[in-house]
Amino acid sequence: MKEDVSRINHAFNVFRDAVEGDLFWTRDLEGNYWICRAIEKAQMKYDDSMDIGVVLPIIAYKSGLQIPGQIKASFNRPRGGIAEGLYDEIIIEYSKHIYNVLSGTEKYVCTQLEGSILDNLPDFDLEELVIAYLQIEKNYYVLSNSIANKSTTIKIECELISRDINKKRKAVVQVKGGKTKRIDALDYKPYADDGYEVYLYAPVIENMDLVPNCIKISREDLMSFYKEYKCILPDSITRWENLFS
């Protein structure tokens, strides 16, 4: 019985500070994501057969498979706990916005964020946008086993191979978002020396002139791509647009 009480306390501690109106994300067994609003405080309820120790009454709406990468990643972190807090302003505003949309209500007042979508996209979604740009505009395809979160190659987002059978090429890409982040192109010189085209996207890129086959992806090119192909880009990227003034 002591062990059972311990399990109840641990589960309850995770949600004990939740109050009515708090928003949560959860995922079902089919991999779909749901946005949830607490309607009461958490209640202790131990059920060994269902492996639960607490119940949090909610109203939930199915958002589907395509959600922002930062939210999706919180469900897949190594040694992640039962719950994880998300405090990024853009994630908070997105969660309020999507709850209003799916519920058909104006339950939450959403704050319009200032700046360009490119300055404010979370890292995961900016990386996906840049990779989509390379695949569509530069005629590459991604080697899935090279994607950073599945690889020990931490300096690049992924490796790409040209789809042009008459022009054999290979490339790597690194992306840094925000307004002040920097990339030193010299960090990628070994890739260029090994025959790769090196694509970089960041507010500031240093020493590009010292690295052969180093190509800067400009904000203008990426924004033009976004506008032209927005209709086929994932919702996880385009949904952010409504948050900016």
C-alpha positions as CSV (number, residue, x, y, z in Angstrom):
1,M,0.0,0.0,0.0
2,K,2.9,2.4,0.7
3,E,4.2,1.9,-2.8
4,D,0.7,2.8,-4.2
5,V,0.5,6.0,-2.2
6,S,4.0,7.0,-3.4
7,R,2.8,6.6,-7.0
8,I,-0.3,8.8,-6.3
9,N,1.8,11.5,-4.8
10,H,4.3,11.6,-7.6
11,A,1.6,11.9,-10.3
12,F,-0.4,14.4,-8.3
13,N,2.7,16.6,-7.8
14,V,3.0,17.0,-11.5
15,F,-0.4,18.6,-11.9
16,R,-1.2,19.9,-8.4
17,D,-0.6,23.6,-9.5
18,A,-2.8,23.3,-12.6
19,V,-5.8,25.7,-12.4
20,E,-8.9,26.2,-14.5
21,G,-7.9,27.7,-17.9
22,D,-4.4,26.2,-18.1
23,L,-3.6,24.8,-21.5
24,F,-1.9,21.4,-22.1
25,W,-0.8,19.4,-25.1
26,T,-1.2,15.6,-25.1
27,R,-0.8,12.8,-27.6
28,D,-3.1,9.8,-28.2
29,L,-2.1,6.2,-29.1
30,E,-2.5,7.0,-32.8
31,G,0.1,9.8,-32.6
32,N,-2.5,12.6,-32.9
33,Y,-1.9,15.7,-30.7
34,W,-4.7,17.4,-28.7
35,I,-4.9,20.8,-27.2
36,C,-6.5,20.7,-23.7
37,R,-7.9,23.2,-21.3
38,A,-8.2,22.4,-17.6
39,I,-11.7,22.9,-16.3
40,E,-11.0,21.9,-12.7
41,K,-8.0,21.2,-10.4
42,A,-6.3,17.8,-10.4
43,Q,-7.9,15.0,-8.4
44,M,-6.1,12.1,-6.9
45,K,-7.3,8.8,-8.3
46,Y,-5.2,5.6,-8.2
47,D,-5.9,2.9,-10.7
48,D,-3.2,0.3,-11.1
49,S,-4.9,-1.4,-14.1
50,M,-4.8,1.9,-16.1
51,D,-1.5,3.0,-14.6
52,I,-2.8,6.4,-13.4
53,G,-2.5,8.2,-10.1
54,V,-4.3,11.5,-10.8
55,V,-7.1,12.8,-13.0
56,L,-7.1,16.3,-14.5
57,P,-10.6,17.2,-15.9
58,I,-10.2,18.9,-19.3
59,I,-11.9,19.9,-22.5
60,A,-9.8,18.7,-25.4
61,Y,-9.7,19.3,-29.2
62,K,-7.8,17.2,-31.7
63,S,-5.1,19.1,-33.6
64,G,-3.9,16.2,-35.6
65,L,-0.4,15.0,-36.6
66,Q,1.1,18.4,-37.8
67,I,2.0,20.5,-34.9
68,P,5.0,22.8,-34.3
69,G,8.3,20.9,-33.9
70,Q,9.0,22.5,-30.5
71,I,5.8,21.0,-29.1
72,K,6.4,17.6,-30.8
73,A,9.9,17.4,-29.5
74,S,8.8,17.8,-25.9
75,F,7.1,14.4,-26.2
76,N,10.3,12.7,-27.4
77,R,13.1,14.0,-25.1
78,P,15.4,11.3,-23.7
79,R,14.5,10.5,-20.1
80,G,11.6,12.9,-20.3
81,G,9.2,13.0,-17.4
82,I,5.4,12.8,-17.2
83,A,5.0,16.4,-18.2
84,E,7.2,19.3,-19.4
85,G,6.5,23.0,-19.1
86,L,6.7,25.1,-22.3
87,Y,7.3,28.8,-21.6
88,D,8.4,30.2,-24.9
89,E,6.1,33.2,-25.7
90,I,5.5,32.0,-29.3
91,I,4.4,28.6,-28.1
92,I,2.0,30.1,-25.5
93,E,0.4,32.4,-28.1
94,Y,0.2,29.6,-30.6
95,S,-1.5,27.3,-28.1
96,K,-4.1,30.0,-27.2
97,H,-4.7,30.7,-30.9
98,I,-5.1,27.0,-31.9
99,Y,-7.5,26.4,-28.9
100,N,-9.6,29.4,-30.0
101,V,-9.7,28.1,-33.6
102,L,-10.5,24.5,-32.8
103,S,-13.1,25.3,-30.1
104,G,-14.7,28.0,-32.2
105,T,-14.5,30.4,-29.3
106,E,-12.6,33.4,-28.2
107,K,-11.7,31.9,-24.8
108,Y,-8.2,33.4,-24.9
109,V,-6.9,36.8,-25.8
110,C,-4.0,36.3,-28.2
111,T,-1.2,38.8,-28.3
112,Q,0.1,39.8,-31.8
113,L,3.8,39.2,-31.8
114,E,6.1,41.7,-33.5
115,G,8.5,41.0,-36.3
116,S,8.8,38.7,-39.3
117,I,7.8,35.1,-39.3
118,L,11.4,34.2,-40.1
119,D,12.7,36.0,-37.0
120,N,10.2,34.2,-34.7
121,L,9.8,30.7,-36.1
122,P,10.9,28.1,-33.4
123,D,14.2,26.4,-34.4
124,F,12.6,23.1,-35.4
125,D,10.2,24.8,-37.8
126,L,12.7,27.2,-39.3
127,E,15.0,24.2,-40.0
128,E,12.2,22.4,-41.7
129,L,11.4,25.4,-43.9
130,V,15.1,25.7,-44.9
131,I,15.3,22.0,-45.7
132,A,12.1,22.3,-47.8
133,Y,13.7,25.2,-49.7
134,L,16.7,23.1,-50.6
135,Q,14.6,20.2,-51.7
136,I,12.3,22.2,-53.9
137,E,14.5,25.1,-55.1
138,K,17.9,23.4,-55.2
139,N,16.7,20.0,-56.4
140,Y,18.0,18.0,-53.4
141,Y,16.6,15.2,-51.3
142,V,17.3,14.6,-47.6
143,L,19.2,11.5,-46.3
144,S,16.8,10.7,-43.5
145,N,19.5,8.9,-41.4
146,S,21.6,12.1,-41.4
147,I,19.0,14.3,-39.7
148,A,20.5,15.9,-36.6
149,N,18.4,14.3,-33.9
150,K,19.2,10.9,-35.3
151,S,22.9,11.5,-35.9
152,T,26.0,12.2,-34.0
153,T,26.9,14.9,-36.6
154,I,25.9,17.9,-34.4
155,K,27.2,20.7,-36.7
156,I,24.7,20.2,-39.4
157,E,21.0,19.8,-39.7
158,C,21.2,17.1,-42.3
159,E,23.0,15.8,-45.4
160,L,21.4,16.1,-48.9
161,I,22.0,14.5,-52.3
162,S,21.1,16.0,-55.7
163,R,18.2,14.5,-57.6
164,D,19.8,15.5,-60.9
165,I,21.3,12.3,-62.3
166,N,23.4,14.3,-64.7
167,K,25.0,16.5,-62.1
168,K,26.2,14.6,-59.0
169,R,26.2,16.8,-55.9
170,K,26.0,16.5,-52.2
171,A,25.3,19.2,-49.6
172,V,25.0,19.9,-45.9
173,V,23.0,22.7,-44.2
174,Q,23.1,24.6,-40.9
175,V,20.4,26.9,-39.7
176,K,20.4,29.5,-36.9
177,G,17.3,31.6,-36.3
178,G,16.4,34.7,-34.4
179,K,17.9,38.1,-35.0
180,T,21.4,37.9,-33.5
181,K,22.8,34.4,-33.9
182,R,26.0,33.8,-35.8
183,I,27.6,31.0,-37.8
184,D,31.3,30.8,-38.5
185,A,31.7,29.3,-41.9
186,L,35.1,28.0,-41.0
187,D,33.5,25.4,-38.8
188,Y,32.1,23.8,-42.0
189,K,35.3,24.0,-44.1
190,P,36.0,20.2,-43.6
191,Y,32.7,19.5,-45.4
192,A,33.6,21.9,-48.3
193,D,37.0,20.2,-48.5
194,D,35.3,16.9,-48.8
195,G,33.2,18.0,-51.8
196,Y,30.0,19.2,-50.1
197,E,28.1,22.3,-50.9
198,V,27.6,24.1,-47.6
199,Y,24.3,25.9,-47.2
200,L,24.1,28.3,-44.2
201,Y,21.2,30.4,-42.9
202,A,21.7,32.8,-40.0
203,P,21.4,36.5,-39.3
204,V,25.2,36.8,-39.4
205,I,27.6,34.5,-41.2
206,E,31.3,35.0,-40.7
207,N,34.3,34.0,-42.9
208,M,32.3,32.9,-45.9
209,D,35.0,34.1,-48.2
210,L,37.4,31.6,-46.7
211,V,35.3,28.6,-47.4
212,P,34.8,27.3,-51.0
213,N,31.4,26.1,-52.1
214,C,29.7,27.9,-49.2
215,I,26.3,29.4,-50.0
216,K,24.3,31.8,-47.9
217,I,20.5,31.4,-48.0
218,S,19.2,34.9,-47.8
219,R,16.1,36.1,-45.9
220,E,14.7,37.4,-49.1
221,D,15.1,34.1,-50.9
222,L,13.6,32.1,-48.0
223,M,10.7,34.6,-47.6
224,S,10.0,34.4,-51.3
225,F,10.0,30.7,-51.2
226,Y,7.6,30.7,-48.2
227,K,5.1,32.9,-50.0
228,E,5.3,30.9,-53.3
229,Y,5.0,27.5,-51.7
230,K,3.0,28.2,-48.6
231,C,0.0,26.2,-49.9
232,I,2.1,23.0,-49.8
233,L,4.2,23.6,-46.7
234,P,3.2,21.8,-43.5
235,D,0.6,23.4,-41.2
236,S,3.2,23.2,-38.5
237,I,5.1,26.0,-40.3
238,T,2.3,28.1,-41.8
239,R,0.1,28.2,-38.7
240,W,2.6,30.6,-37.1
241,E,1.8,33.4,-39.6
242,N,-1.4,34.5,-37.9
243,L,0.6,35.4,-34.7
244,F,2.6,38.2,-36.2
245,S,1.7,41.8,-36.7
